[in-house]
């Protein structure tokens, strides 16, 4: 589809809305993993809309950084995404239809899903144990490597610059 | 034997007889003892790189690179830029996408990072890729696998006494059979640490710090009996547990972390054929067949809109 440049933001908004509307209500539902405040804005110092309990559910309507926008029985607001879990996708053993849904689930937006390859369980423990050195593949791998100068030049050309961020401490 | 090596042996012997035996073995294998610090660590950087190269080469023997040179170059550009933000920017970093439907990523010592096509195609932004690569880079920067290899080498030191003169056998004892070291799990604490490092390295590189969080949400929503995740789930703490740990570490810093960029992810060339199976597994293969029967690849260009419940994560975390 070719759209005039100025129509793109509107198109994206419509697409996002369609994506959210297209999923069934149960699928958008997340469950709280722990008691959490629901904030009016995606900031810790924003006012609290509600205090939600573990096990409470809400409907996801958007995201921003670490935050999810939720619609809950107690009101709408923002919640840390770490504090919720999305419903687990059941791959039924007898219902072949659910298997294909899982295969499509997280495929790239272009829609090519390698996980739908029939009858193949992929790289397992035994394959790794039995593996022997492949010199030809290593030569290819070496050929794809880039120098740090090239990586830095390309990153900066794409608008990236190093940001100072301290390492995180483990919770004591 | 140099004077320095005597110091090493004396130091090790003072710890325990077993440690002394291991130190002697590693000393013969790698000619350590150049200085006390690297010698007590057992494996210095050139040797770490040599071990990692062997492990990476064997892993590629199990699953080759996806035949898409542009994709491989892209992943190397992204990965190297992220690795530059670490404490070990000058390692010979190599990144590759390997051609298997399994969902996983591997770090071999010395700077070798391999991500499976199954995981790559589950991602929807470069920030998510940055989080995954940052996690693996974290394992390498912290030498997690080398530490595990040394521990298992120490345990079997006595049993290997008669093989001490054979370098090849000893190398195998350190690395193990084939690339089985890649199928061995690390401590949970090492995985949590790599998650924390991955978030920070991605953020330092200018990406959204939350790409890895999104990937963990995607993994957490996959069924526990999903065959493509069997090895990942065996070797890592549950994604939900990783989310909780990472959330606890991140929460106090959320307000201060930069928003970062979330560029689109370069797709695998649609002309690339699906992964070739090494061989179908008997029991697991039958189950997978049953699960996947009727499952079809969505034609390229088909609507990305989610038709079922599963699309929601892509809707939220996708472009």
Interface residues (C-beta under 8 A of the other chain):
Chain A: X15 X16 X18 X19 X20 X22 X23 X24 X26 X27 X28 X33 X34 X43 X44 X45 X60 X62 X63 X65 X66 X68 X80 X81 X82 X83 X85 X86 X87 X88 X89 X90 X91 X92 X93 X94 X96 X97 X98 X99 X100 X101 X102 X103 X104 X105 X106 X107 X108 X109 X110 X111 X112 X113 X114 X115 X116 X117 X118 X119 X120 X121 X122 X123 X124 X125 X127 X128 X129 X130 X131 X132 X133 X134 X135 X137 X138 X140 X141 X142 X144 X145 X146 X147 X148 X150 X151 X152 X154 X155 X158 X159 X160 X161 X162 X163 X164 X165 X166 X167 X168 X169 X170 X171
Chain B: X53 X54 X56 X57 X58 X59 X60 X61 X62 X63 X64 X65 X69 X72 X73 X75 X76 X77 X80 X81 X84 X85 X89 X90 X92 X93 X94 X95 X96 X98 X100 X101 X102 X103 X104 X112 X116 X117 X118 X121 X122 X123 X124 X177 X178 X179 X180 X182 X183 X189 X192 X193 X196 X197 X199 X200 X203 X204 X205 X206 X208 X209 X210 X213 X214 X217 X218 X220 X221 X222 X223 X224 X225 X226 X227 X228 X230 X231 X234 X240 X243 X244 X245 X246 X247 X248 X249 X250 X251 X253 X254 X255 X257 X258 X259 X260 X261 X263 X265 X267 X268 X270 X274 X275 X277 X278 X280 X281 X284 X285 X286 X287 X288 X289 X290 X291 X292 X293 X294 X295 X296 X297 X298 X299 X300 X301 X302 X303 X304 X305 X306 X307 X308 X309 X310 X311 X312 X313 X314 X315 X316 X317 X318 X319
